């Protein structure tokens, strides 16, 4: 088949999608090459760094078929060369047979390329394959994990401690069934921190892990999905620890499930959940009531999926198939005649598409699917992994709907206070969702925090990248060059996100003023006297001023309204003498230190007031640095 010709037919397919004979997702027979084996997991990712999406399959349902060892498959995308996907498993990935159930691609050691993690079943070693930068992989599992034999059915990566590297969650569906967390040391080496970070709550037969900020507090919670004994939600306390867990929040209709996804399905600013059923049960759409109620709860909309439900389904992916701004549901079915597409009408009603839209009718036992634009026409495509019974041919479906022109959506954006006490950096988090959500991944290509700072020296602008944390969560820390953020400075910022098709959106602006303590300027050249402040500075607070100088010295603490700097011949007096409101006698002890508590009157009107301070100790004019205090709300 000439796959390059398919690139030229995108418009034709889009037009034909309105005709009775054209399905929205049409199988491309022969596009996927490689061994016919039982595959449990699949992803699309740019393995070789050439800008298009390759395919990786975890082939671990059994270790061998007819004596043939089963190992992962890497298919390199060469559709633009009329070659479809080309099996380059040899020599890109080790030939070791593994019991791979799922595969994830993420940068393990922060070197800029995608490494591969294979979750493995059968009480076997979990596998970590490190990319050499060209899409060739070495097995460094034991070196980076140690011996780690588990029955893993679900895994997820995220920067749970927000330290700049990706950590790893695993469930163990047998053994004791405890959700597990492994911390990354920044160099791609993992340590099991489960005992100190996650409450003990063993539960067997757990099948999937979903990361989502379900309670809108801007940290990532964990949903541990089970097929026999219900679901668990582990709540993040804001530090990457999970001291509480609940099994009662998710309705009973989702108690028996293989897989789930989280996304804002109704555009109300919180993350809803869709859950797949086991055989004979009903797939569930769970509406999050966090907004507008303010309390976390879920409503099971049992009638939300119409036109066919209750089959033995295995995988969800969420895609805006018709480019109307609403995420639709793609269902990978184990026992149904084909995959299923449910179109979202925007009111928590999802209608299964048949005949003129949906999937071309191919009967196969789908265990996993992945979504992405395979052929570069701007339309989302689908690959599927087949692996439980019957035909084990992995498949690809080209989308023939409209190209993606919808910008990313900011589901929930962290609001910083009007005044902030942290002059060394401000972290801003946001939940961002695009036209595709698949296992917590979206099609966001880039995101940034764009800022303007107005300070005593003028105005400065800049941009800081937003980093993907996992579970649709992004984070950026405002870290402009030193000296730009000073007490009393005003910071204005927006967030911008751009998807892989070039569609962008920008948030409304936020503004805050810098408050609290900040040292500034120098006193007298050659003098080491210093002045510092500690504690909070809101009305009614009791901050502490401390100073150092000569031993057993006496002197004065000058207090003025306003941070004006005035040069004097002997050094710098760091405020305008006309604004002095107090000269407070001070001393130092035998170690040359002293301190004073300064009560701030409990008057809300004081918020925003600028106060400047400086000490002078004997010998005369031994001036310290200046200390700025801006009173917070």
N, C-alpha and C positions, 0 to 999 in steps of 0.2 A: 504493500500500500504506500502511496506517495503522500507522506505526512506533511510535506511543505505545502501541498495544495490546500490542506485544511486551513492554513493561515489565511488564504485568500477567500475563504468561504464564510468567514464570520458574519459579514453583513447578510449574505444569503440565508444563513441559518437563522439569524435574528428575524428576518422577514418571514421565513417559512414557519417560524414557531407559532404563528397565528393560524396556520393551516391545519386541517384535521389530521394530516398524516405525520406531523412533526412533533416529537416530544421535546421537552425542555432539556433533558439530559439523555444523550444518545451514546450507546456503547460504541467504542472504537476498537473493533476486533483486531487483535494483533498488535496493538500499540504497546502493550506491556509484554516484554520478553522475559526470559529467565526460566528457572526450573518450575515445574508444576508440583508444588509442595503445599503442605498445610500451613498457611500463614495466619497468625493471630493478630498482628499489629502492623500498622503502616503509617508513614508520615510523608509529607512533601516538604523538602527543604533544599536550599542551595548548597549541596555537599561540596562541590568543586569550586565554588566561588566565582562562577561565570555569569551570574545574574538571572538564571532561570531556575525553575524548581525541579529537582531530581526526586526520586522515589526510593524509600528504604522500607524493606519488609522484615519483620521479625517472624522467622519461620520455625516456631518451636513447639507446635502442638505435639509432635513426636520427634525423636532424635534421628530417625532414619525411616526411609521408605524403600523397600526392596534392596536393602543393603546400602543405599545412598545416604551418606551423612548429610544432615540438614543444618545449614548455617544461614546467617542473614544474607539478604540479597540487596545489592546496591544497583539501581538502574539510573544511568546518567541520561539526562534529557538532551536528545539530539534531534528534536523535531524540526528545528530550523535547517537541519542538514538532511532532511528527508529520511531519517533513520529511526524515528520514534524514540522509545526508551531503549538504551543499549545496556545489557547486563555486563557491568564491569566489577562484579563482586571479586573476581580474581583479576589483578592482585590487590585491590583496594582494601579488603577486609580479611582478617584471619579466617582460615578454613575450619576452625574449631566448631564442632556441632554443639549448639547450645539450646536450652529450652526457653527461647525468647517468647514472651507474651506481649510485650509492648516495647516500643522504641521511642526515644526522645532525642532531639538534636538541640544542643545548647553549648555555649562556650564555657567549658568547665574550668579552664585555667587562665581565662582573661587574656588570651593571645590573639583574639580577633577572628578565629575560625570556629566552625561548628564541630563539636565532638559528639559522640553517640553513646547513649546509655541504653542498654537492653535490660528491662526487667525480666526475670526468669522464674519459671515455676519448677516443680519437681524437686524441691529442696536442693537447688543447685546454686552455683556461684553467680552472683549478680555481675553483669559485664559492663565494663567501661572501656570504650575504644577512643583513643586520642588521635586527633587529626594532625597531620604534619604540615598543614597549611595548603596542601594541594589536593585534599580529598582522599588521602591514603591513611589508613588507620592501623595502630598497634594496640594490642590487648594489654592494658595496664590496670586490670581489675584488682588483682591482689595487692599490687604496689600502692594503689590509692585507696582501697577499701579495707584491705585485709581479707581474710577468708569470710565470706558472707553468703551462706547457704540458706535460702528462704523459698517460700512458695508465694511469689509476688504476682498479684493480679492487677494492682493499681500503683501508679507512681506519678509524681509531679515535681517539677523544679520551681524554685522561686528564691529570691533573696529575702529570706524571712527575717533576718536580723539587720537588714539594710546596711550591710558593711561593704557592698560593692562586688560580691560574688554570689553565685547561685548555689543554694543548698538543696537538699533532696528529701522528699517524703516518700516512704514505701509502706504498703500494707502487706501483711503476711496472713494469707487466708487460712493457713493451718497453724501449726505450732500453737502459740498462745493468742495469735490474732491481734497483737498490740500495734497500733499505728506507730511508725518509726520516723525519726528525724535525724538526718546526717548533716552536720555543719561542714562547709567548705572552708579551708584555711586561706583561701585566696590564690593558692597555687594548684588547686585541683585535687587536694587530698582531703578525705572525708573522715569525720569522727562521729560515732554514734552518741548523740546527746539526749536520746529519748528519756532516760531515767530522770534527768534534771529539768527537762523542758516540756514534757507532755504527761498529763495526768494518766495514771494507770486505768485503762478501760478496755480490756481484751474483748474482742468479738471476732469470731471466725466467719469464714466465707465472705469476707469483704472483697469487692470486685473492682472498685474504681476510687480515685481520689480527685475531688474537685476543689480548687482554690478559689475563694470568692470572699469579698468583704460583704457578708450578708447583713451585718448590723450597722453599716454606714459609719464606722468609726475610723476609717482609713488605715486599717491593718488587715492582713489577710487571714481569714478563718479557713478551716479545713472541713470538708464534708467527706466522710468515709462511707462509701456506698456499699451496701450488702445485699446479697441475693436470698438470704434465708432468715436473717434475724434483725432486719431493719437498718436504719441509717443513724450515723453519729455526726454531730456538729461539734468540733473542737474550736473553742473561742480563744482568739489571740488577745493577750492582755496588753498589747501595745509594745512589748519588748521581745516578741518572738517566742514567748512562753505560752503554754496552753494549760492553765490550771483547772479549767472547767470544760465539761462535755455534756451534751444533752442528746437524748434519743427520742424526745417527745415533741419537738417542734415541727418535724416533717410529718404530714398527714399519713394516715394508714395506707392510703392508696399507693404511696411510694415505698412501701415497706419491703417489697421484693423486687430488687432491681439489679441489673447488670452495669448500668452506666448512667451518668447524668451530665448536664451542662448548666452553666449559670450565665445569664445575660439579662439585660433590661429589655424585656419583651414588650412592655407597654409604655415605655418612655416616661416613667414617672420618677426616675432617679434612684431606684434600688434594683438589686439583682434578683430576678426570678429564677426558678429551677425547673428544668424538664428532666424526667426520670423515665428510663426504659424498664419495661416489665420483664419478668421471667415468663416462661410459657404459661399461657392461659390467663395471665393477669392483664391489667389495663395500664398502658402508658399514662403518665401523669404530667400535668402542667400545674406547677405550684406557684401561685402569685404571692410575692413578697408584699406584706402590708406595712413595712417599715415606714414608707411614705404613703399616705400622710399621717398614719396613726402615731408614729414615734416609738412604737413598741414592736419588737420583732415577732412576727407570726406569719404563717403561710396558709393560704386557702387552696385546697385541692379542687381545681376546676375540672370535674370529671367528664364534662361534656365538651371540653375545649377542642378535642381532636375528633373530627368527624370524617366519615367516609372510609373507615377501616381501622380498627384498633384491636388490641388484645392478642396479637401474634407474639411469637417468641422473638423479640427484637434484641439487638446487641449494641448498637452505637447510634449516638446523635451527633450531628453537626448543624450549626445554625448559619444560614446563608440568606442574604437578601437576593433571592433568585430573580425577582421581577423588577428590581431597582426602584421600589416604591418607598424605601426608607425604613421598612419593617423587616426584622429578621424572620425568615421562614425556617421550617424544621426539615432536615433531611434525616431519614431513618434507615440505618443499615439493618436489614431483616435477615434473621437466621432461617426462618421457615416459610416466609411469604414468597410469592412468585417473583417479586422484584423489590428493589429498594423503593422507599416511599418518600414523597414530597408533600408536606403540609404547608399551605400558604397562609400567612398571617394577615388577617384583615384589620389589624390594629385595635381590636376590641377583645383580645384573648379568645379568639375563635380561629382555629386552624383547620382548614378544609383540605383533605387529601385530594391531589390532582390525579385524574385518570384520563386516558384517551389522548387528548390533545396537549397535555402538559404532564410533567412528572418524569418518570424514568422509563426508558425502553424496557420492555418486559423480558428480563433475563433471570431465570430461576437459578439461584445459587445460595450457598450458606455463608452469608457475610458475617465476619467476626469484627471487622474494623473498617473504617473509611477515613479518608483525608481529603481536604478541600484546598484548592488553590487554582491560580490561572496557569495551566500547563503550557498553552500554546501562545500566550502573549497577546490575546485579542481583547483583554479587558473583561472577559466573562469568566466566572468561576467554574471550575471543572472538578471532577470527583474521581478518586481511585479507591478501589475496594480490595480488602484482603479476605480470601476464602480459606476456611480451614477446619471445619468440623466434620462434614460428611459430603459425599457426592463429588461434584466437580471442583477441583482445587485451582482453577485458572483465575488468577488475579486480574482485575478489570479496570478499565479507564472509561469515563464518560465525559464527553465534551458538552459543556453548557451552550445552549443556543438562545438564551434569553438576552435581554439588553445588557450592554456593558455597564460596569459599575461607575456611576457618576455621583454617588452619595458620599458626602464628607463624613469623616469620623464624628462620633457623638461623645461629648463629655457627659458621662452619666452622673458623675458626682465629683465635685472639686472642693478640695480643702480650703476653708476660709481662714486666713490669718487674722489675728486681732488688729484693731485699728492702731495699736501701739505694740511694739515687740521689744522684749528685754534681751534679746540674744544678738549682739552685734557681730558675732563671728559667723553667722549663716542662718538662713531660714529655709526649712524643708517644706516643700509643697507637694502634696500627693493628689492624684486624680485617677478615677476609674474611667478608662477610655475604651470605647467599643466601636468597631468598624462593621462593614457589611459582611464579615465572616468571623465567626467564633467557633473554634474547634479545639477542644481540650485546653481551654484557657488562652489559646493563642489567637491573635487577630492579625489583620493585614495592615497594621500600622507600620509605615516605613520609617518615620522619624517624628519626634515631638520635641518641643523646646519650651523653656521658660524665658520670656523676653521682658527685660526690665529697663526702667529709667529711674535714676537716682538723682534727686535734687538735694545738694548739700551746700555747705558754706563756701566751697570753691567753685560752684557752678552746677552743671548738669552732665551726667554720663549715661550712656546706654550700652546694653550688651545682651547676650543670649547664652543660656546654659541648657545643654541637652537634658531632656527627661529620659530617665533610664527605666526600662521595663523591669518591674520587680517580679511579676508573675500574677496569674489570676486577674488579668485586665488592669492591674494596678501599675501606675507609673509614678516616679518620684524625681524631683530635682531640688538641689540645694542652691540657694542664691549665694554665690561666693564671688562677688566682684573684686577687682584689685584692691589691695590694702589702701586704706585712707578714704575710700569713697563713702563708706557707710560710717557716719559719725552721728553722735547724739543730736537729735533734732532733724536729721535728714528725713526726707520723704521718699518712699520707695513705691513705684507704680509698676505693676507687672500684669502680663497676660500669658496664657498657655496656648500653644498652637500644635496641632497634630495633622500629619499628612499621611495618606495611605499609599499603597504601592501603585495606584493608578494616578496619583498626583492630586487627588481631591483633598482639600484642606479645610479646617475649621479653627476658629479662635474663640477663646472664652471672653466674657466680659472682664474688664479690668478690675484689679484690686489695688488698694492703696493702704499703706501703713506708715507710721512714723516710728523712728527709733527712740526707745526710752531705756531707762535703767542707768547703770554706771558705765563710764568709759574714760580712760586716761587719755590725755592729749598734751602735746607740746612738751618742752623742756623748761626747767627752771633756770638756775644759774649754771653756766658752763663749768664743768669740773666738780659739781656738787652731786652726790649720790642720794640725797634725800628723796623719798618717794611717798606718794599719797595714793591710797586705794579705797574702793568701796565694795561692800558685799551685802547681799540680801536683796529683797524686792523693794520696789520704790513706789508702790501705790499709796493713796491716802489711807492713813491709819497704820501703815507699816513702820517697822523699827530697823531701818538699815544701819550698818556699822561702818564708820570711817576709821581707817587705820593708817598710821604713818611710821616712817623710820627716819632716823637722823643720828646725830651724835648722842652719846650716852649722857643721861641725866641733864638733858637740855631743856630749856624753856623757850616758848615762842607763841605764835599766834596762828590760828586757822582762819583765813579770810574766806568769807562766804558772800557771793554776789549773785544777782539775777542777770543771767545772760552770759554766754561763753566768749565774749569779745577778747581778742588777744591784743595786748599793747606792749611793744618793745620798750625796754629800758636799758640803759648802758650796761648795767651789771648782769643782765640776763633777760628773762621774760616774765613779766607779771601777766598772768593769763586771764585776766578779766579787767574790765574798765572800772577804775577806782570809784567813779561816780555811782556805780551800781551796787556798791558794797552795802549789805544789809546787816552784817555781823562780823566782829573780830573776836574770836573765841580763844581765851588763854589755853595753851596746851603744854604738856611736858612729855619727855621720854623717860623710860626707866633705865636701869643700868645696862640693859641690852640694846638701848637705842630705839625702843618701840613704844607706841602708845595707840590708844583707840578711844572712840567716842560713839555712843549711840545717838542718832539724830531722829527723834520722833517726827513723822510726817503727819500734820493735822488731818483728821478724817473728813476732809472737805472735797467732794468730787470735783469742784471747780478748779482744783489745783492741777488736774491732769493736763499734761503738756507743758507745764512750767519748766523752764531751763534754769538750773542752778549750777554755778561754777565755784570751785574751791581750790585753795592752794595754801601750803604751809610755809612759814618762815621760822626757822629755829636759829639759836646762837651757834656759831658766830653770826653776826648780822648778815641778813640777806642771803642765807643759805636756802634759796627757794627750791621747793619741790616741783615736780610736774604738776600740771593742772588735772583736776578731776571734774568731769561733767556728770551731772545727775539730771535726767529728765524724768519727771513724775509720770508714771503710767496710770491708766484708768483704774 
